[in-house]
Amino acid sequence: MHFTSETRLDGDLLEREFTLDGVPGILWTPATASEPTPLILLGHPGGVGRMYPRLLGRARSAARSGFATATIELPWAGDRPGSPAARQVRAELIDVLDSGAPVTDDLVDRLILPLVEAAVPEWIATIDALLALPEIGGPVAHSGGAIAIATRLARIEPRVVAAGMFAGSYVPRSILAEAPQVTIPLHVLLQWDDEGNDRRMALDLFDAFGSAEKTLQANMGGHTGVPAFAGEDAGRFFERHLR
Amino acid sequence: MHFTSETRLDGDLLEREFTLDGVPGILWTPATASEPTPLILLGHPGGVGRMYPRLLGRARSAARSGFATATIELPWAGDRPGSPAARQVRAELIDVLDSGAPVTDDLVDRLILPLVEAAVPEWIATIDALLALPEIGGPVAHSGGAIAIATRLARIEPRVVAAGMFAGSYVPRSILAEAPQVTIPLHVLLQWDDEGNDRRMALDLFDAFGSAEKTLQANMGGHTGVPAFAGEDAGRFFERHLR
């Protein structure tokens, strides 16, 4: 892990850009923390530059609870090298959505599974590197991003002790089949009237998780209209499980 | 409204039992309030005596936010005169549940609609009487109880400005049809693995409400196992809308 920049932001937040095996990322730590902090990995739909304002907002909010946050760019997104295969299947998706035809399970598999396979090892390597820093002590939680990535990570990475998920993306059937093996506490946000979201699949996935503590919170307001109080409720979820 | 007892409980809560046109009820007010307070009506499944410990817990919690709370006994429940018709249909329900047969829409109608018709005017009369007290200023919210009663009250009583609902009881089709006319902010709790609950109906009802702000929070833990954090989240809902 190589730090490539270090900026002290207002509100006592230290922002450091890094690269890890060629993957760019950002680490935010509360500058005034006197002991190693818990860590929340911030998922996103790809394109850290485009998502930066919202990621920073989530980082600031977590820092007020004394938590470090970090994110990395997704495969084939942002400034990372593209993938002809990923471009091709994304173009297919756009054609299907434009035509009004249903998005088939096969298309969802080809769209999401390669992303999960490529991204999850990178997030695990990021956990390795961040927990090696003296200022990061754990425990580790994951928040948001593609729910398929979040589900796989929650299933296979025991250092992730809690996950806040956002039910706003496609879920391959094989990921749904993994859900019963997820047993950590979950807080799942669902935008009820999100047109780009398959509500039935989101409810099926929530139902399938094996966790004894799982909360589904559904709100109105469309894909990007998560109300402020829902963010605060999610923040309290992390406070309960990271302290 | 006649007060029949007055008790100062620890935690500076004043508890007064009352009767209103023969309906017994309880009013809890923060004893130290210096100005007229908002009011939360506490719904319940019937049997105030049996429900008293949980009702008192909800009253204490609301009083910490500076809110008065009140409840009345449901028709044909607790110490109120019974109804042969209500006893008959309840016995039918028990037979149906024992036999494992599905609970028909007709049975739900005969079980719930007379209760809604009888109870809602009593809750409205209670609002009238409580708002006439100098220590109660409004606004008024409704919390819990049979969701069919809560839905009807939210639809027809404009003084109820917000409702916390508990999706844990039968919903007649005609009440589902009223839901689009409910437009106040809603916070709906659903116990996801509640065996006595029809989850599909609960989701349909949540979907049908006309409110621009509505939140569904689903948790694990069975009918009576609402986690403490869910109660706190509901408390914040009332704080947002009653202040």
HADDOCK unambig.tbl for C-alpha pairs under 7 A between the chains (distance, minus, plus):
assign (segid A and resid 212 and name CA) (segid B and resid 220 and name CA) 6.78 0.50 0.50
assign (segid A and resid 213 and name CA) (segid B and resid 220 and name CA) 6.16 0.50 0.50
assign (segid A and resid 214 and name CA) (segid B and resid 219 and name CA) 5.97 0.50 0.50
assign (segid A and resid 214 and name CA) (segid B and resid 220 and name CA) 6.24 0.50 0.50
assign (segid A and resid 215 and name CA) (segid B and resid 217 and name CA) 6.73 0.50 0.50
assign (segid A and resid 215 and name CA) (segid B and resid 218 and name CA) 5.41 0.50 0.50
assign (segid A and resid 215 and name CA) (segid B and resid 219 and name CA) 4.63 0.50 0.50
assign (segid A and resid 216 and name CA) (segid B and resid 217 and name CA) 5.49 0.50 0.50
assign (segid A and resid 216 and name CA) (segid B and resid 218 and name CA) 4.84 0.50 0.50
assign (segid A and resid 216 and name CA) (segid B and resid 219 and name CA) 6.59 0.50 0.50
assign (segid A and resid 217 and name CA) (segid B and resid 215 and name CA) 6.73 0.50 0.50
assign (segid A and resid 217 and name CA) (segid B and resid 216 and name CA) 5.50 0.50 0.50
assign (segid A and resid 217 and name CA) (segid B and resid 217 and name CA) 4.41 0.50 0.50
assign (segid A and resid 217 and name CA) (segid B and resid 218 and name CA) 6.40 0.50 0.50
assign (segid A and resid 218 and name CA) (segid B and resid 215 and name CA) 5.41 0.50 0.50
assign (segid A and resid 218 and name CA) (segid B and resid 216 and name CA) 4.85 0.50 0.50
assign (segid A and resid 218 and name CA) (segid B and resid 217 and name CA) 6.40 0.50 0.50
assign (segid A and resid 219 and name CA) (segid B and resid 214 and name CA) 5.97 0.50 0.50
assign (segid A and resid 219 and name CA) (segid B and resid 215 and name CA) 4.63 0.50 0.50
assign (segid A and resid 219 and name CA) (segid B and resid 216 and name CA) 6.60 0.50 0.50
assign (segid A and resid 220 and name CA) (segid B and resid 212 and name CA) 6.79 0.50 0.50
assign (segid A and resid 220 and name CA) (segid B and resid 213 and name CA) 6.16 0.50 0.50
assign (segid A and resid 220 and name CA) (segid B and resid 214 and name CA) 6.25 0.50 0.50
